Amino acid sequence: MTTPVGAFLLALEQAGLAMHEPMAIADGSLHRYQVDGDKSGSRNGWYVLHLDEKPFGAFGSWKTGQSLTWTAGKPESMTAAERLALTQRMAATRREQAAEQARVHADAASRAAHLWERAKPADNAYPYLARKQVAAFGVRDLRGQLVVPMRDADGRLWSLQFIAADGRKTFLTGGRKRSCYHAIGRPAAALCICEGYATGATIYQTTGHATAVAFDAGNLLPVAEALRAKFPQLALVIAGDNDTETPGNPGLTAATAAARAVGAVVALPQFGRDAHV
């Protein structure tokens, strides 16, 4: 028969957040761990596990943004008092997780500022930029990697994206991404929001409209909401990636959802295949 700890570890595995070294400490405190398969070696996974008459746990990843809960029994089989206790535990866990996430983000922001200061202005001849036929707009070069700053709507630097010469992209470990973007140009008649740097630079070079690089489809909505709050009267254009070869076309789906939420329009720039990022 599976033990509560075994069932909890199985829940992590089924969510794609299995531990690199499967061992859960059931003391009701928040613990960080390395997710199996994460080659960075960073402890981006987190969990909390209580073991008593009604075992309860929560887990997630600061890297992917996942946040899930687990119980050994079904809530409908609990008494009113047990459901109340579970609700209180879940609220306490959310508060602890939010506090820890804030610490992780603050530490990453400090490291981002240090690395950003060490980086030098990028040259337009950088291999990735040359291949995409775009210029270096507010990006830098650090040890042969293109560095793209990730700032919030107030201009605070939170994290960095690194783009290697071959186009491989990584993010600063522990850095905040949600609602952060890289701004190209100054907003005037309209402001475009897109996923990747090369797409944003191409839009700016082609149209002259300021562009916010959201880094991926999942961040289009948070960035759009942040910019709508900052520029309530400005026309927003969500320039989505047209992922026709991917089931469900996630680029178009995310762009459409973001546009509906903030009263923007969707545009699908007809770039060449090698211009997508």
TARA-V233019 format. One record per backbone hydrogen bond with DSSP energy under -1.0 kcal/mol. NH is the residue of the N-H (numbers start at 1). CO is the residue of the C=O. Records with the same first field share a line. If there is no record, write none. Layout:
NH->CO / CO
This chain:
7->3
8->4
9->5
10->6
11->7
12->8
13->9
14->10
15->11
16->13
17->12
20->34
27->25
28->49
31->47
33->45
36->18
38->35
39->37
41->38
44->42
45->33
46->60
47->31
48->58
50->56
56->50
57->70
58->48
59->68
60->46
61->66
62->44
65->61
68->59
70->57
72->55
77->74
78->75
83->79
84->80
85->81
86->82
87->83
88->84
89->85
90->86
91->87
92->88
93->89
94->90
95->91
96->92
97->93
98->94
99->95
100->96
101->97
102->98
103->99
104->100
105->101
106->102
107->103
108->104
109->105
110->106
111->107
112->108
113->109
114->110
115->111
116->112
117->113
118->114
119->115
120->141
122->139
126->123
130->126
131->127
132->128
134->129
140->147
141->120
142->145
145->142
146->163
147->140
148->161
150->159
151->181
152->156
155->152
158->150
159->150
161->148
162->170
163->146
164->168
167->164
170->162
172->160
175->172
180->177
181->151
182->213
184->211
191->235
192->210
193->237
194->212
200->196
201->197
202->198
203->199
204->200
205->201
206->202
207->203
208->204
211->184
212->192
213->182
214->194
215->195
219->216
220->217
223->219
224->220
225->221
226->222
227->223
228->224
229->225
230->226
231->227
234->231
237->191
238->265
239->193
240->238 / 267
243->241
244->242
246->243
249->246
253->249
254->250
255->251
256->252
257->253
258->254
259->255
260->256
261->257
262->258
263->259
264->259
265->236
267->238
271->269
275->272
276->273
